[in-house]
Amino acid sequence: MRAKVAGTLAVASVLAGCGTTTSADPTVTGPGMLTLERATPPAPGGEVGEASTEFAKATDLAMWTKLSDTEKDVDRIAKLDVNKTAKGMLYLEPRTSAWFDGFRGPFLYQDLAGDIVMHARVKVEGKNGGRPKRKFSLGGLMARQPGSYATPNWVSITTGTGEKSGQIEVKWTENGSSKPKEIPVKAGWVDLVLARAGRAFAALYKEEGGTWKVGQRWASTLPDALQWGVTAYTDWDSYGAVKQDPAKANARLVKGLPDLKLTVDFVRFLRPELPEYADPLNDKSVPDDVLVKALTPAGA
C-alpha cells in the first residue's frame, strides 16, 4: 500500500529544483515530526516482495527484463549471467554506454507500482580488478518512467568511478535533464537503497562495515508504476564528438574501452510505512536518522 504523506504537496511546491530538502519546522497544521522511536523499518513480503531475487540459480534471471528488448533499443550489455561468472550472484558487463540527460545505457528491471524500497548489495570493479579507470563507469539501482525515451525521467544511485574514482553518484533526471551529485566512498561491497515514499524519492548507501547514510532526497512527480532495477554503464570518455548529440549516440553502439564489471548479491523489494503526519521531503519532519530507519531493512 502507498503511505499517505500529509503536507507533501505544499512542501513539493516550495522546491524549485531537485535534490533539495525543506527545513520548515513541523507544525500542528502541517507535517509533524516522526521520532526514531516511532519509525518502523519497511515491511518485507507481499506482492512486491515476490519480486525480490537472491540470484541463487541461473533461472532467476528470467524474473528480469532487459530494456533493450521491451523498448527496442540497442543492446549495450556485453555479458550477463546469474550464478555462473560469480556464484550466487548476478554478473553484468556493459558496453560503452551512459545514463545521463538523453543518453541511454543497460537496464534490467521489473514493473512495480506504489511505494517501494529497493535494497541491493553490489560491487563495482574495473574489468581487470580495482576501480574502473574510465570516467563515469558506474553500477547500481535505477527507477525509470516506462517509455520515456523522448523525455527521459528516472532516478538512480550507483557506485564506481564518476568524475573521480571511488564515488557514490545519486542522480535525478527530469525531462532529459540530469542533476548528479557525487559522494566519496571506499572500494568494495556497498549496500544501496533507492526508495519512494509518497511524493518523495530517497537514495541511501552503506559502505561495508559502515552505517547507513542518506545520499539525497528528491521531490517526485513520476507516475505510480515504474521500472525498478539494476543498471551499469561505462566509458564516457569514448563518446567524443557525440557528447552533445544523444540521439546520434543512442542510434548505434559507441566503440570504446569499457571498463566495468558489476556483481549483485541480491535485490530485495519492500514496502515503506510512514505515518500520515510525516513528510520525508522535510528533514525536520523526518531527520536523516529517522529516514534511515524507515527506508532500510531491519538488521541490514
Secondary structure as GFF3:
##gff-version 3
##sequence-region A 1 300
A	DSSP	alpha_helix	8	14	.	.	.	ID=ss1
A	DSSP	alpha_helix	46	49	.	.	.	ID=ss2
A	DSSP	three_ten_helix	58	63	.	.	.	ID=ss3
A	DSSP	beta_strand	65	66	.	.	.	ID=ss4
A	DSSP	alpha_helix	67	70	.	.	.	ID=ss5
A	DSSP	beta_strand	77	82	.	.	.	ID=ss6
A	DSSP	beta_strand	90	94	.	.	.	ID=ss7
A	DSSP	beta_strand	107	113	.	.	.	ID=ss8
A	DSSP	beta_strand	116	125	.	.	.	ID=ss9
A	DSSP	beta_strand	137	144	.	.	.	ID=ss10
A	DSSP	beta_strand	154	161	.	.	.	ID=ss11
A	DSSP	beta_strand	167	174	.	.	.	ID=ss12
A	DSSP	beta_strand	177	184	.	.	.	ID=ss13
A	DSSP	beta_strand	190	197	.	.	.	ID=ss14
A	DSSP	beta_strand	200	207	.	.	.	ID=ss15
A	DSSP	beta_strand	213	219	.	.	.	ID=ss16
A	DSSP	beta_strand	225	233	.	.	.	ID=ss17
A	DSSP	three_ten_helix	236	244	.	.	.	ID=ss18
A	DSSP	alpha_helix	246	250	.	.	.	ID=ss19
A	DSSP	beta_strand	261	270	.	.	.	ID=ss20
A	DSSP	alpha_helix	288	295	.	.	.	ID=ss21
###
